[in-house]
Amino acid sequence: MGATGATGNALLHSLVTLGTPVRALTRTPHRPVPGITGAHQPPVEVQYADATDPHSLRAAFKGATRLFLAMANSPAQVELETRAIDIAAHTGIGHIVKISAPAAEPDSPVAISRGHHAIEEHLRASGLTCTILRPYAFMQNLLRLAPTVAQGVILGTTGDAPCNYIDCRDIGDVAAAVLTRPDIAGGTYTLTGPEAVSYPELASRLTALTGNQIRYVNLTPDALRDNLIRNAHMPTWLADHVTEIQQLTITRPETPNTTVIDILGRPPRTLDAFLHEHHAEDWR
């Protein structure tokens, strides 16, 4: 599920590279799935599936044995993901790999993470083999900072606290591994990149990359939330979420781990490589 999303599409590419038969589920099957062509062998099936439509899930899951479950964060996430889990259990799927969050706990200060905890518990109670992936911040989401970076600023509320970043392509490679290797299925894996980087350090690196002076402006949580609602036009729940996860970075210091290299046998992609891959023009 989520074949056109950042992690789902990365996984799709990983599975195609491995030659694994795969069905790409999307709410827009009439649109091309990024990077997928009819020339791939084995061919990629593209099929309609919408978590709000149980019939579509039953049809999409039919004949499948393993499911990658990744949905965009939303207030309806618990309802939609638990529905998908229940339908998967009734249609013969035996193993679900779920994208979760590092702070997926019943008393987490992050509301979305409390929802992930509820979904994880539902998945464990389903009787299916389940693998939980808990990635930290996606490097790809940093591209959303481009409008303010173009104005010479990065806004946040993390102070000097470093944040773990991971490339979605590494998440996709790990997901492909746990879907195709029974020896590592069934675990809970927290995923990071090779280093934790603060916003001031990110501003410094982007300054060197673009040749423009970029500075970090540290806001209070309320000021960041208001800015995200007024200027970034985020819905209230999403502005709350961004503010909560940034505050969590302060209260729970983040350090990299070795999970990616342990599973894949190679180091994860670096933040510098990601920033350079997108060129100076992408940040202007």
Backbone as JSON, one array per atom type, in Angstrom:
{
  "sequence": "MGATGATGNALLHSLVTLGTPVRALTRTPHRPVPGITGAHQPPVEVQYADATDPHSLRAAFKGATRLFLAMANSPAQVELETRAIDIAAHTGIGHIVKISAPAAEPDSPVAISRGHHAIEEHLRASGLTCTILRPYAFMQNLLRLAPTVAQGVILGTTGDAPCNYIDCRDIGDVAAAVLTRPDIAGGTYTLTGPEAVSYPELASRLTALTGNQIRYVNLTPDALRDNLIRNAHMPTWLADHVTEIQQLTITRPETPNTTVIDILGRPPRTLDAFLHEHHAEDWR",
  "N": [[0.85, -1.19, 0.0], [0.36, 2.31, -0.64], [1.95, 2.91, -2.88], [2.74, 5.1, -4.37], [3.76, 6.83, -2.58], [6.46, 8.23, -0.55], [7.98, 6.27, 0.95], [6.7, 3.89, 0.18], [7.0, 3.88, -2.63], [9.76, 3.8, -2.81], [10.21, 1.27, -1.71], [8.91, -0.27, -3.65], [10.62, 0.04, -5.85], [12.85, -1.25, -4.79], [11.93, -3.91, -4.53], [11.39, -4.52, -7.19], [13.97, -4.43, -8.2], [15.01, -6.65, -6.92], [13.67, -8.57, -8.28], [11.23, -9.49, -7.4], [7.9, -10.62, -7.42], [5.3, -8.27, -7.38], [2.54, -6.33, -6.23], [1.35, -3.22, -6.82], [-0.36, -0.97, -4.93], [-2.71, 1.61, -5.2], [-4.57, 4.68, -4.91], [-5.01, 5.93, -7.24], [-4.95, 4.44, -9.85], [-4.98, 4.99, -12.55], [-3.05, 6.76, -13.07], [0.45, 7.07, -13.86], [2.71, 5.05, -12.01], [5.43, 6.27, -10.25], [8.55, 5.72, -11.8], [8.03, 3.12, -12.63], [7.62, 0.76, -15.18], [6.13, -1.03, -17.95], [8.03, -2.75, -18.78], [9.38, -4.06, -16.81], [10.54, -7.06, -15.31], [9.83, -9.6, -13.04], [6.6, -8.41, -14.21], [5.06, -5.47, -12.81], [2.12, -5.43, -11.02], [-0.49, -3.1, -11.03], [-2.94, -1.84, -8.99], [-6.15, -0.7, -7.94], [-6.75, 0.57, -4.72], [-8.26, 1.67, -1.78], [-8.2, 2.74, 1.46], [-10.5, 3.62, 2.68], [-12.43, 2.22, 1.47], [-13.62, -0.76, 1.93], [-14.27, -2.91, 0.2], [-12.56, -2.55, -1.98], [-10.12, -3.08, -0.77], [-10.36, -5.78, -0.08], [-10.45, -6.93, -2.64], [-7.96, -6.11, -3.61], [-6.13, -7.35, -1.92], [-6.45, -10.02, -2.4], [-5.06, -13.15, -3.02], [-2.53, -12.37, -2.32], [0.39, -12.7, -0.22], [1.94, -11.27, 1.52], [2.04, -8.05, 3.03], [2.79, -4.64, 2.71], [2.34, -2.02, 4.81], [1.69, 1.22, 4.77], [0.59, 4.34, 5.49], [-0.37, 7.74, 5.0], [0.14, 10.02, 7.68], [-2.64, 10.88, 9.67], [-5.71, 12.1, 11.2], [-7.47, 9.98, 10.95], [-6.0, 7.69, 10.88], [-5.68, 5.45, 12.64], [-8.16, 4.13, 12.49], [-8.23, 3.51, 9.71], [-5.9, 1.96, 9.23], [-6.2, -0.21, 11.01], [-8.47, -1.35, 9.95], [-7.47, -2.19, 7.46], [-5.65, -4.12, 8.35], [-7.37, -6.02, 9.52], [-8.86, -6.87, 7.29], [-6.81, -7.88, 5.73], [-6.06, -10.08, 7.3], [-8.27, -11.68, 6.96], [-8.2, -12.32, 4.3], [-6.13, -13.98, 3.75], [-3.49, -13.07, 3.88], [-0.31, -13.39, 5.33], [1.8, -12.05, 6.54], [2.58, -8.88, 7.69], [4.21, -5.86, 7.1], [4.71, -3.02, 8.82], [4.9, 0.52, 8.68], [5.85, 2.55, 11.26], [6.39, 4.63, 14.12], [9.14, 6.1, 15.95], [8.52, 6.82, 18.64], [6.32, 5.26, 19.43], [4.21, 4.81, 21.68], [1.94, 4.21, 24.44], [1.66, 6.45, 26.09], [2.87, 8.5, 24.73], [4.13, 11.79, 24.03], [3.47, 12.65, 21.54], [0.76, 12.83, 19.51], [0.13, 11.43, 17.1], [1.96, 9.35, 17.3], [0.95, 7.94, 19.48], [-1.27, 6.92, 18.24], [-0.02, 5.22, 16.38], [1.0, 3.35, 18.17], [-1.38, 2.14, 19.07], [-2.21, 0.93, 16.68], [-0.07, -0.83, 16.21], [-0.43, -2.56, 18.41], [-2.91, -3.67, 17.75], [-2.2, -4.99, 15.42], [-0.35, -6.89, 16.39], [-2.1, -8.44, 17.86], [-3.54, -9.67, 15.91], [-2.75, -12.13, 15.04], [-1.21, -12.48, 12.82], [2.05, -12.75, 11.28], [4.15, -10.1, 12.07], [6.08, -7.29, 11.22], [7.63, -4.48, 12.46], [8.56, -1.33, 11.44], [10.33, 1.43, 12.49], [11.06, 4.26, 11.48], [13.07, 7.24, 11.74], [13.11, 10.8, 11.06], [12.34, 11.6, 7.68], [14.66, 12.17, 5.12], [13.74, 13.11, 2.68], [11.61, 14.75, 3.36], [12.82, 17.09, 4.05], [12.96, 18.61, 1.8], [10.69, 20.09, 1.8], [11.32, 22.32, 3.16], [12.33, 24.07, 1.37], [11.01, 26.51, 0.38], [11.32, 28.39, 2.53], [14.05, 28.23, 2.91], [14.91, 29.37, 0.55], [14.43, 31.97, 1.18], [16.37, 32.4, 2.96], [16.2, 31.35, 5.52], [15.66, 28.85, 8.07], [13.07, 27.59, 9.89], [12.21, 26.52, 13.15], [11.78, 24.63, 16.22], [13.61, 23.32, 17.74], [16.01, 24.09, 18.83], [19.41, 23.52, 19.53], [19.31, 20.82, 19.36], [20.09, 17.65, 18.0], [18.81, 15.87, 15.14], [17.73, 12.7, 14.02], [18.03, 11.67, 10.73], [16.82, 9.86, 7.91], [17.18, 8.35, 4.73], [14.5, 7.76, 2.54], [14.85, 5.76, 0.69], [16.55, 3.96, 1.9], [14.87, 3.03, 3.89], [13.03, 1.74, 2.24], [14.68, -0.29, 1.18], [15.26, -1.75, 3.51], [12.66, -2.56, 4.19], [12.1, -4.19, 1.97], [13.92, -6.22, 2.48], [12.97, -7.37, 4.91], [10.55, -8.28, 4.04], [11.2, -10.31, 2.28], [12.99, -12.01, 3.46], [12.74, -14.53, 5.58], [14.23, -14.97, 7.9], [14.64, -12.58, 9.24], [12.18, -11.53, 9.6], [9.41, -10.42, 11.59], [10.39, -8.84, 13.63], [10.98, -5.76, 15.53], [12.11, -2.78, 14.35], [14.08, 0.02, 14.73], [14.93, 2.74, 12.75], [17.6, 4.67, 11.5], [19.61, 7.24, 9.94], [23.17, 7.69, 9.27], [24.04, 9.72, 10.96], [23.14, 12.21, 13.42], [21.74, 15.37, 13.02], [21.62, 18.81, 13.74], [19.3, 21.58, 13.33], [20.67, 24.13, 13.16], [23.17, 23.17, 12.18], [22.31, 22.0, 9.78], [21.49, 24.31, 8.45], [23.99, 25.5, 8.13], [25.25, 23.67, 6.41], [23.62, 23.87, 4.14], [24.1, 26.5, 3.51], [26.76, 26.36, 2.66], [26.38, 24.71, 0.45], [24.62, 26.08, -1.28], [25.71, 28.61, -1.52], [24.47, 30.77, -0.54], [23.63, 32.74, 2.32], [22.25, 31.1, 4.96], [20.22, 30.91, 7.76], [19.34, 29.6, 10.96], [16.3, 29.97, 12.66], [15.12, 29.94, 15.8], [12.08, 29.19, 17.18], [9.4, 29.61, 19.59], [7.37, 26.81, 20.65], [4.59, 27.45, 20.32], [4.74, 29.64, 18.59], [5.9, 28.47, 16.3], [3.91, 26.62, 15.63], [1.76, 28.36, 15.04], [2.84, 29.68, 12.83], [3.07, 27.58, 10.99], [0.4, 27.01, 10.52], [-0.64, 29.47, 9.57], [1.11, 30.41, 7.54], [2.26, 28.18, 6.18], [-0.03, 26.89, 5.69], [-0.96, 24.57, 6.92], [-3.15, 21.99, 8.12], [-4.66, 22.08, 11.41], [-4.18, 19.78, 13.0], [-1.9, 18.69, 11.81], [0.02, 20.71, 12.06], [0.17, 20.68, 14.84], [1.3, 18.14, 15.12], [3.85, 18.36, 13.86], [5.02, 20.24, 15.54], [4.98, 18.84, 17.96], [6.68, 16.61, 17.43], [9.06, 17.93, 17.0], [9.56, 19.01, 19.51], [9.89, 16.65, 20.9], [12.36, 15.86, 20.01], [14.02, 17.4, 21.57], [13.44, 16.61, 24.22], [13.98, 13.92, 24.17], [16.91, 12.98, 23.43], [18.4, 12.33, 20.27], [20.17, 9.71, 18.74], [22.2, 8.06, 16.31], [21.7, 4.66, 15.11], [22.72, 1.24, 14.36], [21.07, -0.27, 12.76], [20.34, -0.29, 9.98], [22.74, -0.93, 8.6], [23.22, -3.37, 9.81], [21.16, -4.96, 8.83], [21.22, -4.64, 6.02], [23.87, -4.82, 5.33], [25.38, -2.75, 4.45], [26.28, 0.73, 4.81], [23.87, 3.29, 5.75], [22.53, 5.84, 3.54], [24.0, 9.1, 3.39], [23.31, 12.34, 4.88], [24.6, 14.52, 3.67], [25.1, 13.5, 1.11], [22.48, 13.26, 0.2], [21.62, 15.97, 0.22], [23.36, 17.08, -1.7], [22.65, 15.59, -3.91], [20.27, 16.68, -4.66], [21.0, 19.12, -5.53], [22.07, 22.58, -5.67], [20.17, 24.25, -6.84], [17.67, 23.25, -6.17], [17.18, 24.21, -3.7], [16.68, 26.84, -3.86]],
  "CA": [[0.0, 0.0, 0.0], [1.13, 3.54, -0.69], [2.99, 2.71, -3.91], [3.19, 6.37, -4.92], [4.33, 7.61, -1.49], [7.93, 8.25, -0.48], [8.53, 4.97, 1.36], [6.11, 2.82, -0.63], [7.62, 3.87, -3.95], [11.14, 3.32, -2.63], [10.11, -0.19, -1.55], [8.55, -0.85, -4.94], [11.85, -0.02, -6.64], [13.71, -2.28, -4.2], [11.39, -5.23, -4.86], [11.6, -4.72, -8.63], [15.4, -4.72, -8.36], [15.21, -8.02, -6.46], [12.92, -9.5, -9.13], [10.14, -10.05, -6.59], [6.56, -10.27, -7.91], [4.73, -7.26, -6.47], [1.33, -5.63, -6.63], [1.4, -1.84, -6.34], [-1.72, -0.5, -4.63], [-2.81, 3.06, -5.25], [-5.92, 5.21, -5.09], [-5.07, 6.53, -8.58], [-4.29, 3.49, -10.76], [-4.95, 5.52, -13.92], [-1.85, 7.59, -13.2], [1.67, 6.25, -13.82], [3.43, 4.92, -10.75], [6.78, 6.78, -10.55], [9.67, 4.82, -12.01], [7.62, 1.76, -12.98], [7.21, 0.61, -16.58], [5.68, -2.37, -18.32], [9.17, -3.57, -19.19], [9.98, -4.75, -15.68], [10.31, -8.5, -15.21], [8.42, -9.8, -13.4], [5.86, -7.16, -14.32], [4.42, -4.95, -11.6], [0.68, -5.22, -11.08], [-0.97, -1.87, -10.41], [-4.35, -2.08, -8.69], [-6.82, 0.29, -7.1], [-7.08, 0.25, -3.34], [-8.49, 2.84, -0.95], [-8.49, 2.23, 2.8], [-11.86, 3.97, 3.06], [-13.31, 1.35, 0.68], [-13.26, -2.14, 2.29], [-14.36, -3.81, -0.95], [-11.34, -2.42, -2.78], [-9.04, -3.76, -0.06], [-10.54, -7.23, -0.23], [-10.06, -7.3, -4.01], [-6.53, -5.85, -3.81], [-5.33, -8.28, -1.11], [-6.71, -11.4, -2.81], [-3.94, -13.86, -3.61], [-1.24, -11.88, -1.81], [0.83, -13.37, 0.99], [2.6, -10.3, 2.4], [1.53, -6.69, 2.83], [3.48, -3.48, 3.26], [1.29, -1.11, 5.27], [2.16, 2.58, 5.03], [-0.4, 5.36, 5.16], [-0.03, 9.08, 5.45], [-0.38, 10.37, 8.99], [-3.89, 11.62, 9.63], [-6.55, 11.77, 12.35], [-8.21, 8.73, 10.69], [-5.03, 6.63, 10.62], [-5.94, 4.23, 13.42], [-9.32, 3.47, 11.89], [-7.94, 2.99, 8.38], [-4.89, 0.89, 9.26], [-6.74, -1.4, 11.67], [-9.36, -1.97, 8.96], [-6.63, -2.9, 6.49], [-5.11, -5.3, 9.04], [-8.45, -7.01, 9.67], [-9.18, -7.42, 5.97], [-5.66, -8.71, 5.34], [-6.13, -11.34, 8.04], [-9.38, -12.5, 6.43], [-8.0, -12.66, 2.89], [-5.04, -14.93, 3.61], [-2.15, -12.5, 4.04], [0.29, -13.97, 6.53], [2.86, -11.21, 7.11], [2.43, -7.45, 7.44], [5.29, -4.95, 7.5], [4.08, -1.72, 9.07], [5.69, 1.71, 8.99], [5.37, 3.13, 12.5], [7.14, 5.81, 14.57], [10.03, 5.74, 17.05], [7.91, 7.03, 19.96], [5.0, 4.62, 19.41], [3.96, 4.39, 23.06], [0.59, 4.63, 24.83], [1.69, 7.75, 26.73], [3.77, 9.36, 23.97], [3.68, 13.18, 23.91], [3.11, 12.89, 20.14], [-0.54, 12.19, 19.32], [0.21, 10.47, 16.0], [2.69, 8.18, 17.8], [0.01, 7.16, 20.28], [-2.06, 6.17, 17.27], [0.81, 4.12, 15.86], [1.04, 2.32, 19.21], [-2.65, 1.4, 19.03], [-2.2, 0.1, 15.47], [0.88, -1.92, 16.47], [-1.06, -3.52, 19.32], [-3.93, -4.37, 16.98], [-1.5, -5.88, 14.49], [0.19, -8.02, 17.15], [-3.21, -9.28, 18.3], [-4.23, -10.22, 14.74], [-2.28, -13.49, 14.77], [-0.33, -12.47, 11.66], [3.43, -12.34, 11.48], [4.24, -8.67, 11.83], [7.37, -6.62, 11.35], [7.4, -3.06, 12.68], [9.67, -0.45, 11.11], [10.15, 2.73, 13.14], [12.07, 5.2, 10.97], [13.07, 8.63, 12.18], [12.7, 11.8, 10.07], [12.7, 11.32, 6.3], [15.43, 13.21, 4.42], [12.93, 13.66, 1.59], [10.75, 15.8, 3.89], [13.58, 18.33, 4.15], [12.7, 19.42, 0.6], [9.58, 20.99, 2.1], [11.89, 23.55, 3.71], [12.89, 24.88, 0.27], [10.49, 27.89, 0.28], [11.92, 29.3, 3.51], [15.49, 28.24, 2.64], [15.09, 30.35, -0.52], [14.39, 33.28, 1.82], [17.53, 32.5, 3.83], [15.94, 30.93, 6.9], [15.0, 27.61, 8.45], [12.31, 27.82, 11.11], [11.97, 25.33, 13.94], [11.71, 24.83, 17.66], [14.45, 22.26, 18.31], [17.26, 24.61, 19.37], [20.61, 22.85, 19.02], [19.14, 19.36, 19.48], [20.25, 16.97, 16.71], [17.7, 15.02, 14.69], [18.06, 11.57, 13.16], [17.43, 11.65, 9.41], [17.07, 8.65, 7.12], [16.7, 8.41, 3.35], [13.39, 6.82, 2.32], [15.32, 4.62, -0.1], [17.07, 2.98, 2.85], [13.68, 2.4, 4.49], [12.52, 0.81, 1.24], [15.57, -1.46, 1.1], [15.04, -2.56, 4.72], [11.34, -3.18, 4.06], [12.23, -5.29, 1.01], [14.64, -7.31, 3.14], [12.14, -8.09, 5.88], [9.46, -8.94, 3.3], [11.69, -11.42, 1.48], [13.9, -12.85, 4.24], [12.05, -15.01, 6.77], [15.09, -14.99, 9.09], [14.59, -11.31, 9.97], [10.79, -11.11, 9.74], [8.82, -10.55, 12.91], [11.03, -7.97, 14.61], [10.69, -4.33, 15.58], [13.38, -2.18, 13.98], [14.18, 1.48, 14.68], [15.82, 3.03, 11.62], [18.19, 6.0, 11.42], [20.75, 7.42, 9.06], [24.46, 7.51, 9.94], [24.36, 10.8, 11.88], [22.07, 13.12, 13.83], [22.16, 16.72, 12.62], [20.75, 19.86, 14.24], [18.89, 22.59, 12.35], [21.77, 25.06, 12.87], [24.15, 22.51, 11.32], [21.69, 21.89, 8.47], [21.59, 25.64, 7.84], [25.39, 25.7, 7.74], [25.54, 22.84, 5.23], [22.92, 24.43, 2.99], [24.82, 27.72, 3.16], [27.92, 25.95, 1.86], [25.93, 24.1, -0.79], [23.96, 27.04, -2.18], [26.44, 29.86, -1.63], [23.65, 31.82, 0.08], [23.62, 32.68, 3.77], [21.01, 30.55, 5.5], [20.31, 30.88, 9.21], [18.25, 28.93, 11.67], [15.56, 30.82, 13.59], [14.46, 29.09, 16.77], [10.82, 29.75, 17.64], [8.7, 28.87, 20.63], [6.43, 25.86, 20.03], [3.35, 28.11, 19.9], [5.02, 30.47, 17.42], [6.07, 27.58, 15.14], [2.6, 26.09, 15.28], [0.98, 29.41, 14.38], [3.44, 29.93, 11.52], [2.73, 26.47, 10.09], [-1.01, 27.13, 10.17], [-0.92, 30.69, 8.82], [1.95, 30.61, 6.35], [2.39, 26.92, 5.43], [-1.41, 26.44, 5.44], [-1.16, 23.22, 7.43], [-4.29, 21.78, 9.04], [-4.25, 22.21, 12.81], [-3.64, 18.53, 13.54], [-0.56, 18.47, 11.27], [0.87, 21.69, 12.74], [0.39, 20.13, 16.17], [2.19, 16.99, 15.0], [5.2, 18.84, 13.58], [5.51, 20.88, 16.76], [5.2, 17.8, 18.97], [7.86, 15.79, 17.15], [10.25, 18.75, 17.2], [9.79, 19.08, 20.95], [10.38, 15.34, 21.32], [13.79, 15.86, 19.71], [14.7, 18.02, 22.71], [13.24, 15.85, 25.46], [14.58, 12.59, 23.99], [18.04, 13.17, 22.51], [18.45, 11.32, 19.21], [21.48, 9.23, 18.32], [22.07, 7.05, 15.26], [21.95, 3.25, 15.44], [23.35, 0.46, 13.28], [20.09, -1.22, 12.22], [20.38, -0.38, 8.52], [23.92, -1.69, 8.17], [23.07, -4.74, 10.31], [20.22, -5.7, 7.97], [21.56, -4.55, 4.6], [25.28, -5.07, 5.1], [26.01, -1.53, 3.93], [25.85, 1.87, 5.62], [22.79, 4.09, 5.16], [22.9, 7.04, 2.79], [24.31, 10.24, 4.25], [22.57, 13.58, 4.65], [25.33, 15.32, 2.68], [24.86, 12.93, -0.23], [21.11, 13.61, -0.18], [21.56, 17.4, -0.09], [24.05, 17.32, -2.97], [21.9, 14.94, -4.98], [19.18, 17.57, -5.09], [21.62, 20.28, -6.16], [21.83, 23.89, -5.07], [18.99, 24.89, -7.43], [16.46, 22.77, -5.51], [17.01, 24.91, -2.41], [16.56, 28.28, -4.12]],
  "C": [[0.88, 1.24, 0.0], [2.22, 3.52, -1.73], [3.49, 4.0, -4.52], [3.77, 7.28, -3.84], [5.84, 7.45, -1.42], [8.5, 6.89, -0.11], [7.99, 3.83, 0.5], [6.75, 2.73, -2.01], [9.06, 3.41, -3.89], [11.15, 1.81, -2.48], [9.81, -0.86, -2.89], [9.78, -0.99, -5.82], [12.78, -1.11, -6.11], [13.24, -3.68, -4.59], [11.57, -5.54, -6.35], [13.06, -5.1, -8.89], [15.71, -6.16, -7.95], [14.51, -9.05, -7.35], [11.76, -10.16, -8.41], [8.79, -9.67, -7.2], [5.87, -9.35, -6.9], [3.5, -6.63, -7.09], [1.36, -4.24, -5.99], [-0.02, -1.32, -6.16], [-1.73, 1.02, -4.55], [-4.26, 3.49, -5.4], [-6.11, 5.81, -6.48], [-4.39, 5.62, -9.6], [-4.21, 3.97, -12.2], [-3.73, 6.4, -14.14], [-0.61, 6.7, -13.14], [2.26, 6.22, -12.42], [4.88, 5.32, -11.0], [7.82, 5.68, -10.68], [9.32, 3.41, -12.43], [7.13, 1.72, -14.42], [6.77, -0.82, -16.82], [6.81, -3.3, -18.69], [9.78, -4.36, -18.04], [9.59, -6.22, -15.66], [10.72, -8.99, -13.82], [7.67, -8.47, -13.43], [5.23, -6.76, -12.98], [2.93, -4.8, -11.86], [0.36, -3.89, -10.42], [-2.48, -2.01, -10.22], [-4.88, -1.01, -7.75], [-7.04, -0.26, -5.7], [-7.19, 1.55, -2.55], [-8.92, 2.33, 0.42], [-9.88, 2.62, 3.29], [-12.89, 3.08, 2.37], [-12.95, -0.11, 0.95], [-13.32, -3.1, 1.11], [-13.09, -3.74, -1.79], [-10.17, -3.12, -2.1], [-9.15, -5.27, -0.21], [-10.11, -7.7, -1.61], [-8.55, -7.17, -4.19], [-5.67, -6.87, -3.07], [-5.46, -9.72, -1.58], [-5.49, -12.0, -3.5], [-2.58, -13.42, -3.12], [-0.89, -12.62, -0.51], [1.48, -12.42, 2.0], [2.14, -8.9, 2.03], [2.45, -5.67, 3.48], [2.43, -2.43, 3.56], [1.91, 0.23, 5.63], [1.09, 3.55, 4.57], [0.07, 6.7, 5.67], [-0.62, 9.32, 6.83], [-1.66, 11.19, 8.84], [-4.7, 11.29, 10.88], [-7.31, 10.45, 12.19], [-7.28, 7.52, 10.59], [-5.31, 5.35, 11.37], [-7.09, 3.45, 12.81], [-8.96, 2.79, 10.57], [-6.95, 1.83, 8.42], [-5.42, -0.36, 9.96], [-7.73, -2.11, 10.74], [-8.55, -2.77, 7.95], [-6.06, -4.17, 7.1], [-6.16, -6.39, 9.13], [-8.79, -7.66, 8.33], [-8.03, -8.3, 5.48], [-5.71, -10.07, 6.02], [-7.2, -12.26, 7.47], [-9.19, -12.9, 4.98], [-6.75, -13.51, 2.67], [-3.64, -14.36, 3.65], [-1.57, -12.99, 5.36], [1.3, -13.09, 7.23], [2.61, -9.77, 6.71], [3.66, -6.72, 7.95], [4.67, -3.57, 7.61], [5.11, -0.63, 9.31], [5.06, 2.37, 10.21], [6.21, 4.36, 12.84], [7.99, 5.43, 15.76], [9.39, 5.85, 18.43], [6.5, 6.44, 20.02], [4.72, 3.99, 20.77], [2.59, 4.88, 23.48], [0.55, 6.01, 25.47], [2.63, 8.72, 26.02], [3.24, 10.8, 23.96], [3.28, 13.56, 22.49], [1.83, 12.11, 19.84], [-0.51, 11.13, 18.22], [0.93, 9.21, 16.45], [1.82, 7.32, 18.71], [-0.9, 6.34, 19.37], [-1.29, 5.01, 16.68], [0.9, 2.99, 16.9], [-0.24, 1.48, 19.18], [-2.71, 0.47, 17.82], [-1.25, -1.08, 15.66], [0.25, -2.99, 17.36], [-2.14, -4.33, 18.6], [-3.3, -5.37, 16.03], [-0.95, -7.1, 15.22], [-0.91, -8.98, 17.6], [-3.91, -10.0, 17.15], [-3.86, -11.68, 14.47], [-1.38, -13.58, 13.55], [1.11, -12.27, 12.09], [3.52, -10.86, 11.18], [5.65, -8.18, 12.07], [7.09, -5.13, 11.44], [8.67, -2.3, 12.34], [9.38, 0.92, 11.7], [11.24, 3.71, 12.66], [11.94, 6.57, 11.62], [12.75, 9.54, 10.99], [13.21, 11.46, 8.68], [13.53, 12.48, 5.72], [14.58, 13.88, 3.35], [12.02, 14.79, 2.09], [11.49, 17.13, 4.04], [13.34, 19.23, 2.93], [11.54, 20.38, 0.81], [10.06, 22.3, 2.71], [12.34, 24.52, 2.62], [12.32, 26.29, 0.19], [11.11, 28.85, 1.29], [13.44, 29.35, 3.35], [15.78, 29.26, 1.54], [15.07, 31.78, 0.01], [15.51, 33.45, 2.84], [17.31, 32.05, 5.26], [15.4, 29.51, 6.96], [14.33, 27.88, 9.8], [12.09, 26.51, 11.85], [11.88, 25.68, 15.4], [12.55, 23.8, 18.4], [15.73, 22.78, 18.96], [18.46, 23.94, 18.71], [20.49, 21.33, 19.04], [19.29, 18.7, 18.11], [19.08, 16.04, 16.42], [18.24, 13.89, 13.82], [17.32, 11.69, 11.82], [17.78, 10.35, 8.7], [16.47, 8.84, 5.74], [15.61, 7.36, 3.16], [13.82, 5.61, 1.51], [15.95, 3.55, 0.8], [15.93, 2.28, 3.57], [13.11, 1.37, 3.52], [13.37, -0.44, 1.13], [15.41, -2.36, 2.33], [13.7, -3.27, 4.63], [11.39, -4.35, 3.09], [12.91, -6.48, 1.66], [13.74, -8.08, 4.09], [10.95, -8.76, 5.21], [9.92, -10.21, 2.6], [12.63, -12.36, 2.23], [13.22, -13.3, 5.53], [12.89, -14.95, 8.04], [15.04, -13.69, 9.87], [13.16, -10.77, 10.08], [10.36, -11.27, 11.19], [9.42, -9.67, 13.98], [10.46, -6.56, 14.61], [12.01, -3.6, 15.41], [13.26, -0.66, 13.94], [15.26, 1.85, 13.67], [16.29, 4.49, 11.66], [19.19, 6.04, 10.28], [22.03, 7.31, 9.86], [24.81, 8.6, 10.94], [23.1, 11.57, 12.24], [22.58, 14.54, 13.63], [21.14, 17.73, 13.13], [20.34, 20.8, 13.1], [19.98, 23.63, 12.11], [22.84, 24.45, 11.97], [23.6, 22.33, 9.91], [21.77, 23.22, 7.73], [23.0, 25.91, 7.35], [25.72, 24.91, 6.48], [24.84, 23.38, 3.98], [23.54, 25.76, 2.56], [26.02, 27.39, 2.27], [27.5, 25.41, 0.5], [25.41, 25.14, -1.78], [24.77, 28.31, -2.42], [25.66, 31.04, -1.07], [23.68, 31.65, 1.59], [22.26, 32.22, 4.26], [21.18, 30.42, 7.0], [19.12, 30.15, 9.79], [17.63, 29.89, 12.67], [14.77, 29.9, 14.52], [13.23, 29.8, 17.34], [10.31, 29.0, 18.87], [7.76, 27.88, 19.95], [5.15, 26.53, 19.53], [3.58, 28.96, 18.65], [5.22, 29.63, 16.17], [4.73, 27.05, 14.68], [1.77, 27.13, 14.53], [1.52, 29.7, 12.99], [3.06, 28.83, 10.53], [1.27, 26.56, 9.64], [-1.24, 28.32, 9.23], [-0.16, 30.77, 7.5], [2.15, 29.35, 5.51], [1.03, 26.3, 5.14], [-1.62, 24.98, 5.84], [-2.47, 23.13, 8.21], [-3.78, 21.76, 10.48], [-3.6, 20.94, 13.34], [-2.2, 18.3, 13.06], [0.43, 19.47, 11.88], [1.17, 21.24, 14.17], [1.42, 19.0, 16.12], [3.63, 17.44, 14.77], [5.81, 19.46, 14.83], [5.84, 19.84, 17.83], [6.46, 16.99, 18.69], [9.14, 16.61, 17.28], [10.57, 18.89, 18.68], [10.33, 17.76, 21.49], [11.88, 15.22, 21.06], [14.6, 16.43, 20.87], [14.62, 17.13, 23.95], [13.82, 14.44, 25.39], [15.72, 12.7, 22.98], [18.18, 12.0, 21.54], [19.89, 11.0, 18.85], [21.29, 8.15, 17.27], [22.26, 5.64, 15.82], [22.49, 2.52, 14.21], [22.38, -0.48, 12.57], [20.2, -1.39, 10.71], [21.57, -1.21, 8.06], [23.84, -3.13, 8.65], [22.2, -5.57, 9.37], [20.71, -5.75, 6.53], [23.02, -4.86, 4.3], [26.01, -3.91, 4.45], [25.52, -0.36, 4.78], [24.68, 2.6, 4.96], [23.33, 5.31, 4.43], [23.09, 8.22, 3.74], [23.45, 11.45, 3.91], [23.28, 14.44, 3.61], [25.1, 14.81, 1.27], [23.46, 13.3, -0.71], [21.02, 15.08, -0.58], [22.21, 17.69, -1.43], [23.31, 16.7, -4.15], [20.82, 15.86, -5.53], [19.68, 18.93, -5.54], [21.23, 21.6, -5.47], [20.53, 24.51, -5.58], [17.71, 24.48, -6.72], [16.18, 23.53, -4.22], [16.83, 26.4, -2.61], [15.15, 28.64, -4.58]]
}
